[in-house]
Amino acid sequence: MTSPKSFSPEIDPWSSDLPADQAKLFKEFGLEEISPAMRKRFESSHLFRKRIVLAHRDLIPWIKAADEKKPVAIMSGIKPSGEFHLGSKQTAEEIVFFQQAFGAKVYYCIADLEAQVDNGLTLEESRQNAIGNVADLLALGLDADNAYIYRQSREPRVTSTAYRLSRRVTPKMLEAIYGEKPISLYMAVLVQMGDIMLPQAEDFGGPKHVLVPVGLDQDPHIRLCRDLAFKEKLVLPSATYHKFIKNLKGEAKMSKRDPDAMIWLSEDLDSVRRKFMRALTGGRATAEEQRRIGGDIANCVAYDIFGTHFEHDEKKLAKRYDDCTSGKILCGECKTQMAEQMLDWLKKHQEKRARFMKKAESIIAKQD
């Protein structure tokens, strides 16, 4: 097992910036593309069918273990610095897909210690946010009976593992991977290593294959954890990587750091409509020009968000693409149509979310 590669300024887990060249990341860090055979097997998931999940590390051994009915796990979580947004939804849907497809147990971390050092939130503030986060997760289909949902600050196995792992790293090693960061973020990294290794704890049955669905920007964590897992004589964690979704302004990845440029799943529907109607499009300078040469849909953030999250019928999506690029439809009309479908989904999700709030509160209260 080789040591993690050096820091690249293009891939920073704490930044909202978009990498200039995602293809370069594949080559530089050795990610494997999702094969056609794998896409065909998982075609029931729009995330694989529509190439939203782009790459993986060691997904094949995880699948093989699951097919052989060996215990496998999915590890994920959320920093409870606010409500679920579309980026959170994307990861949650992947978790739910693998849980349903393979019966894998989900380990879901409420990263309140990271929220404390990175966002300045108290543990109580994170606890309140976590209730809504878990309600969203349940509304998106997670089976809580086959999951372990916990708060970092209340899980001693995670923090004790972080302390143990600290013997295997140096400040220079962390700086080489992440660049120069505050010590608090380096500590958060070690705690996250404890999270990823938690499913392999003896209390949970010992070593097993663990899958961690992440965005491309989180790969430094995966590379470090695989190196440390090798040294700890554990099974190296597997990972899948999904593409970045731009925020409504098209200038960064969707992040809680810019509330006006993102959509929350619990947001007032009128607010969502206003935001979406202001979203960046590929519209031309004039209506006449757009009718003549069509819209520049490759740069349309509204279409990208809609196609990723709210329209999974490829034929309907292809028609919208053709209508735009042929000049048959203008941006205002197109966004109005997309907004109605998006708002219909959000309304139904919010109703389900409300029904799960009490259950979410009871899950969080278990660790009080």
N, C-alpha and C positions, 0 to 999 in steps of 0.2 A: 504494500500500500504506500503510495507516494504522498508527500506532504501537500497541503492545499497550495494552489498557485498564488502568485503575488497579486496585490491589490490592483484593480483596474478602475480608474475614475469613472468608467462608463457603467459600472454595476455597483450600486450602493444601496443596501437594504433600507436605509433611513431617508433616502432622497425621493422627491416626487418627480425628478427629471426622467425623461424617456431616453434610453440608450440610442445613440445615433445610428448604430448598425447592429440589429439583433442577430443577423446571420453571422457576424463576426464572433458573437458570444458562443455560438454553436462550435465553431472551429477552435476558438481559444481555450474553452473550458471543457471540450470533449463531450458535449451533450449528444444523445442519440435521438434521431428523428423518429416520430411515431410511424411505424411501418404500415403499408397498405393492409396487410393481413390483420394487424392489430386494430386499425380503424374499422375494418369490416366486422370484426368480432364485437366491437363496442359501438356499432352504428346506431343502436337505440339511444345513445347519448348524443345530444346535439353538440356537446363540447368536443367530442372526437369526430363526429360526422362533419362538422363545419370547421375543423382544424383550429379550434380555439385552444385545445391542448396541443402544444407544438412538439414537445420533446420529453425525454425521460432519462433517468439513470437507474439501471437495474430493475426496470418494471417487469421484465420477463421472469426473473427468478421469483418475484413476488407472486405473479400469476401462477407459475408452476406450483409453488407451495400451496396456494389457495385451491388449485385444481386437484391437488393430492389430498385435500381436506386437512391440511396442517393448519394450526392456528396462525392467522395473519392479522395485522392491525393497520389502522389508518390513524395517523397523527396529524392534528391541525389545531387551530386556535385563533383567537382574535385579541388584539390589544383593545381593551374596553374604553377607548377614548371618545366614544360617541356611538351613534346608532349604526346599524347595518346600512351599507350603501351597495351600489351595483357591483363593485369589486368584491365585497364580502359575499354577495349572492353567488358570484361565479365560483368561488372556492367552495362554498357550502354545497352547491349543486354537484360538484365533483365528488365531494365526500359522500354525499347521499347515494350517488350512483354506485360507487365502489362498495358501500355498505350493503345496498340492495342486491347488487350483482353477485357478490361473493360471500355475504354474511359476515364480513369482517367487523371486528369490534372497533369502534371509533373512540379515540382518546382526544378530548377537546379541551384545550387549555384557555382559561381566561387569564391573559397575561397582565395581571394587575401590577406586578413588580416592574415590568417594562414600561407600563403606562405611568408609573410613579416617577421613574428616572428620565423618561423621554418626554413626557407631557406634563409632568408636575401634578398629576392627579393623586388625591388621597385614596387609600384603599377603600374607604366608604364610597367615594364618588365612583370608583371603578365597579364596586359591588352593585350600585344602582344601575349603571349602564349595562352591566352584565345580564341583568334580568331581561331587558329588552333584546339584547343580542341572542340569548338562548331562546327566547320566544320566536324570534325570526328563524333561527336554525330549525326549531321544531316545525314551524309552519312550512318550511321548505322541504320537509319530509324526513328529517333525522329520526331514527328509532331510538328513543332514549333508553329503552330496555337493553339495547346492545351498544351502550356507550358509557364512557366514564368522563363526566364533565366536572372540571375542578378549577379552583383558583390557585394560581402559582403561590401566592402568599400563604395558602393553607395546605400545601402539599410538601411535607418534609422530605419525601423521597426525591423530589426534584431539586430542592436546594442542597441536600446532602450530596447528591450526585455532582452538582455544580462545584461544590467545594472540593470533591475528590478529583474532578477533572482539572481543577486549577493547577494541580501539580504537573500537568502535562503541557501547559502552555506558558509562554512568556509574553511580556508586553511587546517585544519586537515581533514575535510571531503573529500576534493579533493585529499589530500595525501593518504588517506585510499583507494581511488578508483584507483588512477593512480600511486602511488608511489611518491617519491620526484622529482619534476620537476621544471623548471624555472617558475616564475610567468607568463611569456609571454605565455607559453603553457596552463596554467590554464585559462588565459584570452581567449585564442583561444577556449578552451572547452566551455566557457559560450557563446561565439559568435555562436558556432556550435549548442548549445541548442536553440538559437534564430532562426537559420536556420530551424531546425526541427519543431519548433512551428509556423513558418511563415504561412504555409497553413491554420492554424486555426485563423489567425488574422481576425478581423472584416471586414477589407477591402477585404478579400478573402472569405467572407461568414460565418466566425465564426467557432466554433468547428466542427470537422469532423474526420473521420478515415484517418490516414496518414501512408503510408507504406514506410519504409526506407530499401532498399536492401544494405547489407554491407558484408564485410568479417568477419570471426569469431573474428579477432583482434579488431574490432570496437565495440564489445559488451559493453565495459565500458561506451561508450557514450550513447548507447541505454538505459542501465539500469539507468544511471543518469537522462536522459531526461524523462523517464517514471515516475521516482520519482518526478521530478519537475513539470511535467504536472499534476500529481495528486494534488499537492499542489496548482497549478494555476487553478484547476477546468477545465482542458481541457481533451480531449479524449487522452488516453495513446497511444503513437505511436506504431505501429506494425513494425516488422522487419523480413526480410529473411536473411539467412546467407549462403554464398557460400564457398566452400572449397578453400584452399590456392593452388595456382599454384607455383611450385618451379621455381626458375630462371634457366638459362641455365647451370649453374654450379651445380645445385642441392643442394646448401648449404644454401639457404635462400628463402623467398618468393620473387616473382618478384616485383621489386621496382626500382624507378627512381634513387635510391642512388647508384646503380651499373650499369651504362649504358652498360658495356661490357657483362653483363649477362642477358640482356633483349632485347626484340624486340619492336621497335617503329612502329606504324602503318604507319608513313610517312617516314620511313627509306629507304635509297637507297637499292634497291633489291639485289645488289651484296653484300652489307654489311650484309644484312639479311642472305643470303646464307652462307657466311663465318662463321657467328656466329652460325647458326643452325648446320652446319657440325662439329662444335667443341663441340656441346652440349653433356652433360653427357649421356651415354647409359648404358645398362645392358650387354654390350659385355663381353665375356669371355677373358681369357688371350691369347688364340690363336684361329685362325679360325677352327682348327681341333677340339678343345674342344667345340666350339660353335656348330659346325655341329653335334657333338656327343650328347651333353646334352641340347642344345638350349640356347637362351639368357635369362638373368635375367631381364625380362621385367618390373617387379615390381619396379625396380630401374632405369628405362629408362626415363629420363626427356624429351627427344625428343618425345617419344611415348605419354607421358602424355600431352604435349603441343599440339601435333598434334590431338590427340583424343578429347581434350577439345575444341579446337578452329576451326579445319579445316576439320574434317571428322565426319559427322553426320549420315552416313549410318552405322548402327550397324553391318550389315553383312560384309561389307568391313573391318570394324575395327576388327571384330572377326577373319577374315581371316589373317589379318596382325599379330594379336596376335598369332595365331596358327603357322604361318610361322616362327615367331621369336622363340617361345618356343620349336618348333620341330627341330630347326636348319636348316630349309629349306632356310632361308635368313640370310645374314650377315649384320652387322650394317651399313657399308658404303653404300651398295645398298639400304637398307631400308630407311636410312636418305635421300639419293638422291631422292627417290620416294616421300617421305613426303615433302621435300623441294620444289619440283616442284609444288605440289598442294597448298602449303602455299603461294608461290610466285605468283601463278595465282590469288589467292584470294586477296592478298595485292595489286597487280597491278590494279585490278578492283576497289578496295576500294579507292586507291589513285586517280584514275580518277574521282570517284564520289566526293571525298573530294575536289578536285580542283574546281569542279562545284559549290560547296557550300561555297567557301571562301568569296565571296562578300556578300552573305546572312548572314554569320556568323559575318562579320565585321559590317554589319548594325545593327545586334542584340546587339553587344557589344557597338556600338556607341550611342545607345539609352540612355545610362546612363551617357554619357560624360557631 
